[in-house]
């Protein structure tokens, strides 16, 4: 009877000591790392080192726990005012080149034969000039705010900035063209009429050239 009792106690002790030892073992399928046993010659307790490099046996779902791809930056969103100004800007731009052609033709004709200038020709020349100035004022009021707003767009093209700078240069050129227009050939103004009309024509053609290059750059550059 005693032998059976002692045998039962010994078996119970052995079972209790075996279960924690089995439960303490690492489950490689639940953790995104490996347990590496250090090799020592002394009978010291085992040292466990954690290696966070994904194991080849790990699945794709486990690997994402270690390496995460950063989220892409949010896309830049333009305002409704930007879209409205851009639409007005594009519609007004279609009339610029035809007005340039008519104004250059009338102005060159007046320059070549100033003696045949009539009041109708002079009125036509000034009317077209006012039309060009009005279109440039409108496009400046719509294009400049859009240029400032588009600076926050990381995908903005450099052509937009170049277009804006060239158009501002053309704005200044057309203002100088208007300020240097020659007056009628009166006796008091006859001495400065010829050099002043040359200056007027040169600045006008330079401004038209800069504006045309800027316009074609945006038309065919995108």
C-alpha positions in Angstrom: 0.0 0.0 0.0 2.8 2.4 0.9 4.6 1.6 -2.4 1.5 2.5 -4.4 1.1 5.8 -2.5 4.7 6.8 -2.9 4.5 5.9 -6.6 1.5 8.0 -7.1 3.1 11.0 -5.4 6.2 10.7 -7.6 4.2 10.5 -10.8 2.2 13.6 -9.8 5.3 15.6 -9.1 6.8 14.6 -12.5 3.7 15.6 -14.4 3.5 19.0 -12.7 7.1 19.8 -13.5 6.7 18.7 -17.1 3.7 20.9 -18.0 5.3 24.4 -17.3 8.4 23.3 -19.1 6.3 22.5 -22.2 4.2 25.7 -21.9 7.3 27.9 -21.6 8.5 26.9 -25.1 8.3 29.8 -27.7 5.7 29.5 -30.4 7.5 30.6 -33.6 4.3 31.1 -35.5 3.0 33.8 -33.1 5.9 36.1 -32.9 7.7 38.0 -35.8 11.2 37.1 -34.4 13.4 34.1 -33.5 14.7 32.9 -30.1 18.4 32.1 -30.3 20.0 30.0 -27.6 23.5 31.2 -26.7 26.2 28.5 -26.6 28.1 28.4 -23.3 30.4 25.8 -21.9 29.4 26.5 -18.3 26.2 25.1 -16.8 24.8 28.6 -16.3 21.2 29.2 -17.1 20.3 29.6 -20.7 20.4 33.2 -22.2 17.8 34.0 -24.8 18.5 36.6 -27.5 15.7 38.1 -29.6 16.4 38.5 -33.4 13.9 40.9 -35.0 15.0 39.9 -38.5 12.0 38.2 -40.2 12.5 34.5 -40.6 12.2 32.9 -44.0 9.4 30.7 -42.7 7.3 33.7 -41.7 4.3 34.5 -43.9 3.6 37.8 -45.5 1.1 38.8 -42.8 3.7 38.2 -40.1 6.4 40.2 -42.0 4.2 43.3 -42.1 4.4 43.4 -38.3 8.1 44.2 -38.6 8.3 46.4 -41.8 5.6 49.0 -42.4 5.4 51.1 -45.6 4.8 54.8 -44.8 1.5 56.2 -46.0 1.7 58.4 -49.1 1.2 62.2 -48.6 -2.3 63.4 -49.3 -3.0 64.8 -52.7 -3.1 68.6 -53.1 -6.6 70.0 -53.6 -7.1 73.3 -55.5 -9.9 75.6 -54.4 -13.1 76.4 -56.3 -11.8 79.9 -56.8 -8.7 78.6 -58.5 -10.8 76.6 -61.0 -13.0 79.5 -61.8 -10.1 81.9 -62.3 -8.3 79.3 -64.4 -11.3 79.0 -66.7 -11.6 82.8 -67.1 -7.9 83.0 -67.7 -8.0 80.4 -70.5 -11.0 81.9 -72.3 -9.5 85.4 -72.3 -6.2 84.0 -73.6 -7.7 82.9 -76.9 -8.3 86.5 -77.9 -4.7 87.7 -77.3 -2.9 86.5 -80.4 -5.6 87.8 -82.9 -5.4 91.2 -81.2 -1.6 91.1 -81.4 -1.8 90.5 -85.1 -4.3 93.3 -85.8 -2.5 95.8 -83.6 0.9 95.0 -85.2 -0.5 95.4 -88.7 -2.2 98.8 -87.9 0.7 100.1 -85.9 3.3 99.1 -88.5 1.2 100.8 -91.3 1.0 104.0 -89.2 4.8 103.8 -88.6 5.6 103.4 -92.3 3.4 106.2 -93.5 2.7 108.6 -90.7 1.5 111.3 -93.2 -1.5 109.1 -94.2 -2.7 108.6 -90.6 -6.4 109.4 -90.3 -8.6 109.8 -87.2 -10.2 106.4 -88.0 -6.8 104.7 -88.1 -5.7 106.3 -84.9 -9.0 105.4 -83.1 -8.7 101.8 -84.3 -5.1 101.6 -83.1 -6.0 102.9 -79.7 -9.1 100.7 -79.4 -7.1 97.6 -80.0 -4.5 98.8 -77.6 -7.1 99.2 -74.9 -8.5 95.7 -75.7 -5.0 94.2 -75.2 -4.5 96.1 -72.0 -7.9 95.0 -70.7 -7.2 91.4 -71.5 -3.8 91.5 -69.8 -5.3 93.2 -66.7 -7.9 90.4 -66.5 -5.4 87.7 -67.0 -3.1 89.2 -64.4 -5.9 89.4 -61.8 -6.8 85.7 -62.5 -3.4 84.3 -63.1 -1.4 85.8 -60.3 -3.6 84.5 -57.4 -3.5 81.0 -59.1 0.2 81.2 -59.4 0.5 81.9 -55.6 -2.0 79.1 -54.7 -0.2 76.6 -57.0 3.1 77.0 -55.1 1.8 74.6 -52.4 1.3 71.8 -55.0 4.3 69.4 -54.9 3.6 68.3 -58.5 3.4 71.7 -60.0 5.3 72.2 -63.2 8.0 74.8 -63.5 6.4 76.0 -66.8 3.6 77.7 -64.7 6.2 79.8 -62.9 8.0 80.7 -66.0 4.8 81.6 -67.8 3.8 83.9 -64.9 7.1 85.7 -64.8 7.1 86.3 -68.6 3.6 87.6 -68.5 4.5 90.1 -65.7 7.4 91.2 -67.8 5.0 91.7 -70.8 2.6 93.7 -68.5 5.4 96.1 -67.7 6.3 96.3 -71.4 2.8 97.2 -72.5 2.6 99.9 -69.9 5.9 101.3 -71.2 4.5 101.1 -74.7 1.5 103.2 -73.8 3.6 105.8 -72.0 5.9 106.2 -75.0 3.3 106.7 -77.7 4.2 109.6 -80.0 1.9 112.6 -80.2 0.7 114.2 -83.4 3.2 115.9 -85.6 2.9 119.4 -84.3 5.7 122.0 -84.9 6.7 121.8 -81.3 6.8 118.0 -81.2 8.2 117.3 -84.6 11.8 117.0 -83.3 11.0 114.2 -80.9 8.3 112.5 -83.0 10.6 110.1 -85.0 12.8 108.9 -82.1 9.8 108.5 -79.9 7.8 106.4 -82.4 10.9 104.2 -82.9 11.0 103.7 -79.2 7.3 103.0 -79.0 7.5 100.5 -81.8 10.5 98.7 -80.3 8.9 98.3 -76.9 5.6 97.2 -78.4 7.2 94.4 -80.5 9.4 93.3 -77.5 6.3 93.1 -75.3 4.3 91.2 -77.9 7.2 88.7 -78.4 7.6 88.0 -74.7 3.8 87.5 -74.3 3.6 85.3 -77.3 6.5 83.0 -76.1 4.8 82.8 -72.7 1.5 82.0 -74.3 2.9 79.2 -76.6 4.9 77.8 -73.7 1.7 77.1 -71.8 -0.2 76.0 -74.9 2.2 73.4 -76.1 4.5 72.8 -73.1 2.0 70.8 -71.0 
